[in-house]
Amino acid sequence: MRIGLVAGPWIPVPPVTYGGTERVVDSLARGFVAAGHEVLLAAPSDSRCPVPRVPGMRPAEPDGLNCTLSELSHVVRAYEGLQEVDIIHDHTMAGPLYMHRPDGVPLVTTMHGPLTAESADIYRAVARKGAVIAISRDQTSHVPHAPVTRVIHHGMDVSSVPIGSGEGGYLCFVGRACPDKGLFEAIMVAREAGMPLRIAVKMREQEELRYFREVIEPLLGPNEDFVGEVDDAAKYRLMGEALAFLNPIQWSEPFGLVMIEALATGTPVIGTAVGSAPEIIDHGRTGFLGRTEQLAGFVQEAAGLSRATCRKVAAERFGEERMVNEHLVLFGQLLEGQMPAGVPDKVGLHQNL
């Protein structure tokens, strides 16, 4: 089949450093091609994903992150270039509502953000004529009668991630500099556990910079090693040599891609039992989940967990091939008319839950 993929306008595909959604789009594009399909990707012009791309797209606009005007302009250009595809998989919010989509081409969209009362209004409108993918069961649980066709967990190319030894003698944190990600809590957990903490964070937006300057920077001491934002190679080294990865998330994150990255390096995860975390981490097997105040008590136990098991779970449950195949099954059903777009597949949803 000919698959049109639409990424957002703000970050290249794949991202150079931070960018979870863009990593997923890159994995899907490569995976669809590997499975024998044609892909046409609408993404910022400075993207490096090795598939054919829609011409005339603008470079990434990181300074306009979440700007409606940037997204709308990007969507118009994207759909102008996707007139000859069999199915469109859109990862923006505005795109599925665009009124000049190719006639008769099924539309699939993935919800990457939290499902709120406001966003549910948008996805209910989308679901009248398209299929909606959620990325975790928890994401669908916050709105009654969520307009979701199927739940498909994210995946990644685990084989590209080196396995670490876990012998670095430290804990690590990778994320954004914001209260929701739990950086403050990670510092407190590491100190209570008596373990050094290495910190790699994205810090570009004004709110992130302000939070770091006002809350985090005054806290930093000899126990913390702040390494800044890192590329994939440095990130996987950091994770792989850590005794455990700290993920004391403070909100219901729809999917924590960073957790499966840590598992891919063989490193167990210690985090709060909120959002998608219980769908990713097996308590006592690939990490430990609990309340923030409990996490320091799990550190020594985490040292005894099997790193081989963490890696195996990452490959089997969160590998790129599994994610790609589940998308292709849904696409095939839509194209064959087995499940008309806009009609939630209750059987399929139940099976994927």
Order of alpha helices (4+ residues) and beta strands (2+ residues): beta-alpha-beta-alpha-beta-beta-alpha-beta-alpha-beta-beta-alpha-beta-alpha-beta-alpha-beta-alpha-beta-alpha-beta-alpha-alpha-alpha-alpha
